[in-house]
Amino acid sequence: MMLITGATGQLGSAVVRRVLERTAGADVAALVRDPSKAVDLAARGVSVRVGDYDDTAALDRAMAGVDRVLLIAGNDPQRRVQQHQHVIDAARRAGVGLFGFASRSLRDIHTSKNTLMGDYFETEERIRRSGLPHLFFRNALYLDTVPLYVGGARVLDTGVRLPAGSGKVAYALRREMGEALANAMLDHGGADRTYVVSGPRAYTFDDVASALTEVSGRSVRYTRISDDEYVANAVRAGVPEHLARRFLGFYSDIRDDQLDETSSDLATLLGREPATLPEGLREVFKL
Ligand SMILES: NC(=O)c1ccc[n+]([C@@H]2O[C@H](COP(=O)([O-])OP(=O)(O)OC[C@H]3O[C@@H](n4cnc5c(N)ncnc54)[C@H](OP(=O)(O)O)[C@@H]3O)[C@@H](O)[C@H]2O)c1
């Protein structure tokens, strides 16, 4: 039986969807914090196990009868390394035979300016140290997040204005990444492995603007702005200045080509080419 954590989240639910296309609900367990969000999973025969990454006793209970675990990273930067350690420890106590971890793709953690990224690599290290057989999924930036930082549908009027220079990103759609992770977890029968779950090409924001132009029929341009202009715009839009400054690490990594690693792993795991940039943007902007 495979336990999927974060099963009521966006990536986790995409994983569960694919696993249920390929196996019976009785072979699937879902770790959830709020069972009211998992009523549909229970109806499909999934074993819904309630627990928080902070609750070690609940995690031990959640591992009953489980031989594979996929850990979806938590989203509390203050606590998540310790939370992930709790899941690793519970899996080890249960003698789990495969531990998958949804990590992040980054060229070099030592030169990253994004303070949120270290947790993923620290977790990978802790999994290695645990001795658990493992798969690491170094996920590219979700294409689904593009609307969040370009200003949503308003981007068609305003254009893209970001301090991201000519850096490239190897975006992929979250639902396709979930499908790929599910396939890898189900089909794995061998050695530890690290997948780079990314699109086959990396794109600048000029490419994003051209693709938006193509799918919307509107003329969208990308303007490179300075860090100071970004912070001033964000503060004007109501973002606290310290938060706006923290986001600069993310754009700095894009500018420094930290997020441009491409691989054929996603296509191989899907058994088809992933969505192209225009196809993906049409989907996430609902154009
Ligand atoms: N690749 C990227 O571009 C990218 C971007 C942003 C984030 N991420 C990372 O990828 C992860 C998954 O992405 P997503 O889009 O699926 O995020 P999401 O929709 O926020 O899902 C996170 C899942 O983790 C669960 N979770 C969080 N804290 C937990 C805890 N203490 N105990 C048990 N479960 C907990 C949440 O439970 P509930 O359903 O109860 O809330 C949710 O199901 C994120 O958490 C983040 O680490 C990746």
The ligand as a Tripos MOL2 file, in Angstrom:
@<TRIPOS>MOLECULE
LIG
   48    52     1     0     0
SMALL
NO_CHARGES

@<TRIPOS>ATOM
      1 N1          7.4930   23.5260   -7.3620 N.am      1 LIG1
      2 C1          6.9300   24.6810   -7.0460 C.2       1 LIG1
      3 O1          6.7790   25.6050   -7.8550 O.2       1 LIG1
      4 C2          6.4110   24.9140   -5.6540 C.ar      1 LIG1
      5 C3          5.7820   26.1290   -5.3840 C.ar      1 LIG1
      6 C4          5.2760   26.3190   -4.1060 C.ar      1 LIG1
      7 C5          5.4270   25.3490   -3.1440 C.ar      1 LIG1
      8 N2          6.0470   24.1790   -3.4410 N.ar      1 LIG1
      9 C6          6.2350   23.1090   -2.4320 C.3       1 LIG1
     10 O2          5.5380   21.9580   -2.8540 O.3       1 LIG1
     11 C7          4.6180   21.5410   -1.8280 C.3       1 LIG1
     12 C8          3.3710   20.9950   -2.4860 C.3       1 LIG1
     13 O3          2.8170   21.9800   -3.3360 O.3       1 LIG1
     14 P1          1.2530   22.1930   -3.4100 P.3       1 LIG1
     15 O4          1.0320   23.1640   -4.4940 O.co2     1 LIG1
     16 O5          0.5750   20.8840   -3.4170 O.co2     1 LIG1
     17 O6          0.9770   22.9220   -1.9920 O.3       1 LIG1
     18 P2         -0.3850   22.8570   -1.1470 P.3       1 LIG1
     19 O7         -1.5650   22.7910   -2.0640 O.co2     1 LIG1
     20 O8         -0.2810   23.9720   -0.1710 O.co2     1 LIG1
     21 O9         -0.2880   21.4480   -0.3990 O.3       1 LIG1
     22 C9          0.5250   21.2280    0.7160 C.3       1 LIG1
     23 C10        -0.0070   19.9750    1.3870 C.3       1 LIG1
     24 O10         0.8010   19.7020    2.5310 O.3       1 LIG1
     25 C11        -0.0700   19.4600    3.6200 C.3       1 LIG1
     26 N3          0.5830   19.8740    4.8560 N.ar      1 LIG1
     27 C12         1.1790   21.0610    5.1180 C.ar      1 LIG1
     28 N4          1.6170   21.0790    6.3870 N.ar      1 LIG1
     29 C13         1.2880   19.8900    6.9290 C.ar      1 LIG1
     30 C14         1.4450   19.3240    8.2060 C.ar      1 LIG1
     31 N5          2.0400   20.0120    9.2080 N.pl3     1 LIG1
     32 N6          0.9950   18.0720    8.4240 N.ar      1 LIG1
     33 C15         0.3790   17.3710    7.4380 C.ar      1 LIG1
     34 N7          0.1860   17.8660    6.1870 N.ar      1 LIG1
     35 C16         0.6280   19.1070    5.9550 C.ar      1 LIG1
     36 C17        -1.2950   20.3350    3.3560 C.3       1 LIG1
     37 O11        -2.3910   19.8530    4.1090 O.3       1 LIG1
     38 P3         -3.8460   20.5610    4.0330 P.3       1 LIG1
     39 O12        -4.4740   20.0130    2.7580 O.co2     1 LIG1
     40 O13        -4.5140   20.1150    5.2650 O.co2     1 LIG1
     41 O14        -3.6180   22.0370    3.9660 O.co2     1 LIG1
     42 C18        -1.4620   20.1500    1.8670 C.3       1 LIG1
     43 O15        -2.1780   18.9750    1.6010 O.3       1 LIG1
     44 C19         4.3930   22.8070   -0.9930 C.3       1 LIG1
     45 O16         4.0250   22.4820    0.3200 O.3       1 LIG1
     46 C20         5.7470   23.4770   -1.0680 C.3       1 LIG1
     47 O17         6.6470   22.8710   -0.1390 O.3       1 LIG1
     48 C21         6.5190   23.9400   -4.6760 C.ar      1 LIG1
@<TRIPOS>BOND
     1     1     2 1
     2     2     3 2
     3     2     4 1
     4     4     5 ar
     5     4    48 ar
     6     5     6 ar
     7     6     7 ar
     8     7     8 ar
     9     8     9 1
    10     8    48 ar
    11     9    10 1
    12     9    46 1
    13    10    11 1
    14    11    12 1
    15    11    44 1
    16    12    13 1
    17    13    14 1
    18    14    15 2
    19    14    16 1
    20    14    17 1
    21    17    18 1
    22    18    19 2
    23    18    20 1
    24    18    21 1
    25    21    22 1
    26    22    23 1
    27    23    24 1
    28    23    42 1
    29    24    25 1
    30    25    26 1
    31    25    36 1
    32    26    27 ar
    33    26    35 ar
    34    27    28 ar
    35    28    29 ar
    36    29    30 ar
    37    29    35 ar
    38    30    31 1
    39    30    32 ar
    40    32    33 ar
    41    33    34 ar
    42    34    35 ar
    43    36    37 1
    44    36    42 1
    45    37    38 1
    46    38    39 2
    47    38    40 1
    48    38    41 1
    49    42    43 1
    50    44    45 1
    51    44    46 1
    52    46    47 1
@<TRIPOS>SUBSTRUCTURE
     1 LIG1         1 GROUP 0 **** ****
